[in-house]
Amino acid sequence: MLKNVPTTVRRILVHTENILNLNELKIKAGQNPTDELIESLKITLDRWAPVTNGITDTLEIRGNSGHAASIPESESRSDLKISVKVFISSLKTDALSEALEKVFAVLEVTFIDSLVLAYPSKSEPSMLLPALQELWQVLENYVAWQRLGSIGVSDVDTDVFISLYQWAKVKPSIIQINLATCCVVPPALQEFTKDHNVQLLTHSDPFEILPRSALNDVFGAAEDAVSLFWALRFQVHVKCRGVLASKGYLLCVHRTD
């Protein structure tokens, strides 16, 4: 729980660092992604150390664990594969841009191999597609700047994905679906991804990575006192061994009280 935060702070950035180093999580193996995130945040906030950034309305927090490095220092960058999944809570391009810049800065890298965008939208497909197209243009810019490799989306309807693919300059090369909510992969999506060499992957992330009730509990806030702006999960694999060397979360919340 976060305590003694000045009232002038309106934004809180949290970096869990490499959670593979957290013994508390090791004994709770098999947690679902939301439980893992909640536990990681609680551990981080319990031992937090502020990061001085010169911005008076923003508090940046890292876990004071003694394991600050999120990228294995013993490995060459060319031997690593970095993948990121961004969970944004609103269809705002500034949320996505901020999340991207933050993960580059925290990991101290200039290139991310793979990125998937997730948004828990209940909008009609006709309303969702234009907003996704705006977000996709942000990702396309980062590909053009050679800062992102493959890019994709998570949990969008088949028709929306096909429309996005046909419209995009940089084609999505990944689509993730959650088999917990979609028991069978739609045949049309299977056929399209096969014909267009798109990776069709399954995942176990919940529809909403950090529900409001959990958010309030983690930050010790009254109802609606904090809101999630964006969250992301990074994973670093050693290519030649297929070993997960680092994993962690970054997120940004806004205080609304």
C-alpha positions in Angstrom: 0.0 0.0 0.0 1.3 3.4 -0.9 1.5 5.9 2.0 2.7 9.4 2.6 2.5 10.5 -1.0 2.2 14.3 -1.3 -1.1 15.7 -2.5 0.7 17.4 -5.4 1.5 14.1 -7.0 -1.1 13.4 -9.6 0.6 10.6 -11.6 2.4 7.5 -10.2 4.7 5.4 -12.3 5.6 2.0 -10.9 8.4 -0.4 -12.1 8.5 -3.8 -10.5 11.9 -4.6 -11.8 12.7 -8.2 -12.6 10.1 -10.2 -10.7 12.0 -13.4 -11.3 14.2 -12.2 -8.4 11.2 -11.9 -6.0 11.3 -14.9 -3.6 7.7 -14.1 -2.5 6.5 -14.8 -6.1 8.6 -17.9 -6.5 6.6 -19.7 -3.8 3.4 -18.7 -5.5 4.1 -20.2 -8.9 1.2 -20.7 -11.2 -0.6 -17.5 -10.5 -2.8 -16.0 -13.2 -1.4 -12.8 -14.7 -3.6 -10.4 -12.7 -2.7 -12.1 -9.4 1.0 -12.0 -10.4 0.7 -8.3 -11.2 -1.1 -7.5 -8.0 1.4 -9.4 -5.9 4.3 -7.8 -7.7 2.9 -4.3 -7.1 2.3 -4.9 -3.5 5.8 -6.2 -3.0 7.2 -3.1 -4.9 5.1 -0.6 -3.0 6.0 -2.3 0.3 9.7 -1.6 -0.2 9.6 1.3 -2.7 12.3 3.8 -3.4 11.4 7.0 -5.2 13.2 7.9 -8.4 14.1 11.6 -8.7 12.9 12.9 -12.0 12.4 16.6 -11.5 8.7 16.4 -12.2 6.7 17.7 -9.2 3.4 16.1 -10.1 4.8 12.7 -10.9 6.1 10.1 -8.5 8.2 7.3 -10.0 8.7 4.2 -7.9 11.0 1.2 -8.2 11.3 -1.8 -5.9 14.3 -1.4 -3.6 15.3 -5.0 -4.1 18.9 -4.7 -5.0 18.1 -6.3 -8.4 17.7 -3.2 -10.5 18.9 -4.6 -13.8 16.0 -5.7 -16.0 18.3 -6.8 -18.8 20.9 -9.5 -18.1 24.2 -7.8 -18.0 26.1 -11.0 -18.8 24.4 -11.3 -22.2 24.9 -9.4 -25.4 21.8 -7.5 -26.7 21.9 -9.4 -29.9 21.5 -12.7 -28.0 18.3 -11.5 -26.3 14.7 -11.3 -27.5 12.6 -8.6 -25.7 8.8 -8.9 -26.0 6.3 -6.4 -24.6 2.5 -6.5 -24.1 0.9 -3.1 -23.6 -2.5 -2.9 -21.8 -4.1 0.6 -22.3 -7.3 1.6 -20.6 -8.3 4.2 -23.1 -8.0 4.6 -26.8 -5.6 7.5 -26.5 -2.4 7.7 -28.5 -0.6 9.6 -25.7 -1.1 6.6 -23.4 0.6 4.2 -25.9 3.4 6.6 -26.7 4.2 7.2 -23.0 4.2 3.5 -22.3 6.6 2.8 -25.2 9.0 5.6 -24.2 9.0 4.5 -20.6 9.8 0.8 -21.4 12.7 1.9 -23.7 14.0 4.1 -20.9 13.6 1.6 -18.1 15.1 -1.3 -20.0 17.8 1.0 -21.4 17.4 -0.3 -25.0 16.6 1.3 -28.3 14.9 -1.7 -29.9 12.1 -4.1 -28.8 11.7 -7.3 -30.9 8.0 -7.9 -30.4 5.1 -5.9 -29.2 1.4 -6.7 -28.7 -1.3 -4.1 -28.0 -4.3 -5.0 -25.8 -7.3 -2.9 -25.1 -10.4 -4.2 -23.2 -12.9 -2.7 -25.6 -16.6 -3.5 -25.5 -17.2 -1.1 -28.4 -19.0 -2.1 -31.6 -16.4 -3.1 -34.2 -17.4 -0.1 -36.4 -16.5 2.2 -33.5 -13.3 0.3 -32.4 -11.6 0.1 -35.8 -11.0 3.9 -36.3 -9.5 4.2 -32.8 -7.3 1.1 -33.3 -6.1 2.6 -36.6 -4.9 5.8 -34.7 -3.1 3.6 -32.2 -1.6 1.5 -35.0 -0.1 4.6 -36.6 1.9 5.1 -33.4 3.3 1.6 -33.7 4.0 2.0 -37.4 6.1 5.1 -36.6 8.2 3.2 -34.1 8.7 0.4 -36.7 9.8 3.1 -39.2 12.2 4.5 -36.6 13.6 0.9 -36.2 12.6 0.8 -32.6 10.0 -2.0 -32.9 10.2 -5.3 -34.8 7.1 -7.3 -35.1 3.8 -5.7 -33.9 0.4 -7.2 -33.2 -2.9 -7.0 -31.4 -4.8 -9.0 -28.8 -8.4 -10.1 -28.6 -10.0 -8.3 -31.5 -12.8 -9.7 -33.6 -11.9 -11.4 -36.8 -13.6 -8.8 -39.0 -11.8 -6.0 -37.1 -8.4 -7.7 -37.4 -8.9 -8.3 -41.1 -9.9 -4.7 -41.7 -6.9 -3.5 -39.7 -4.6 -5.7 -41.6 -5.9 -4.6 -45.0 -5.6 -0.9 -44.0 -2.3 -1.0 -42.3 1.0 0.1 -43.9 2.9 -2.1 -41.5 0.9 -5.3 -41.3 0.2 -6.9 -37.9 2.3 -10.1 -37.7 0.7 -11.3 -34.5 -2.8 -11.8 -33.1 -3.4 -13.2 -29.7 -6.7 -14.7 -28.6 -7.9 -15.9 -25.2 -9.3 -19.4 -25.4 -11.0 -18.9 -22.0 -13.4 -16.5 -23.7 -13.2 -18.0 -27.2 -13.3 -21.8 -26.9 -12.6 -22.4 -30.6 -10.5 -20.3 -32.9 -12.8 -18.8 -35.5 -12.2 -20.7 -38.8 -12.1 -17.4 -40.8 -9.4 -16.1 -38.5 -7.4 -19.4 -38.8 -7.6 -19.3 -42.6 -6.7 -15.6 -42.8 -3.7 -15.9 -40.5 -2.4 -19.0 -42.4 -2.8 -17.3 -45.8 -1.0 -14.1 -44.6 1.7 -15.6 -42.4 0.4 -14.1 -39.2 1.3 -15.7 -35.9 -1.9 -16.9 -34.2 -1.2 -17.2 -30.5 -3.2 -18.0 -27.4 -2.8 -16.3 -24.0 -4.2 -16.4 -20.5 -4.4 -12.7 -19.7 -7.8 -11.6 -18.4 -10.0 -9.2 -20.2 -9.0 -6.4 -17.8 -5.5 -6.8 -16.5 -6.0 -4.8 -13.3 -9.7 -4.3 -12.3 -10.6 -1.1 -10.5 -11.3 -3.0 -7.2 -7.7 -4.4 -7.3 -6.3 -1.1 -8.3 -7.9 0.6 -5.2 -6.7 -2.2 -3.0 -3.1 -2.1 -4.2 -2.8 1.7 -3.8 -4.9 1.9 -0.7 -7.2 4.4 -2.3 -10.9 5.1 -1.9 -13.2 4.1 -4.8 -12.4 6.0 -8.0 -9.5 7.8 -6.3 -7.0 6.2 -8.8 -7.4 5.2 -12.4 -5.1 3.1 -14.6 -3.7 4.9 -17.6 -1.6 2.1 -19.0 0.3 -1.0 -17.9 2.7 -3.3 -19.7 4.6 -6.5 -19.2 8.1 -7.1 -20.5 9.9 -10.4 -21.0 13.5 -11.0 -21.9 14.5 -14.4 -23.3 18.0 -15.6 -24.1 17.6 -16.7 -27.7 20.0 -19.6 -28.0 18.8 -21.3 -24.8 15.1 -20.2 -24.8 15.4 -19.2 -21.2 13.3 -16.5 -19.6 15.9 -14.2 -18.1 13.8 -11.3 -17.0 10.1 -10.4 -16.5 8.4 -7.4 -15.0 5.7 -4.8 -15.1 5.4 -1.1 -15.6 2.3 0.9 -15.1 1.0 4.4 -14.8 -1.9 5.4 -12.6 -3.6 8.8 -12.2 -4.9 10.1 -8.9 -8.3 11.6 -9.3 -9.1 12.7 -5.7 
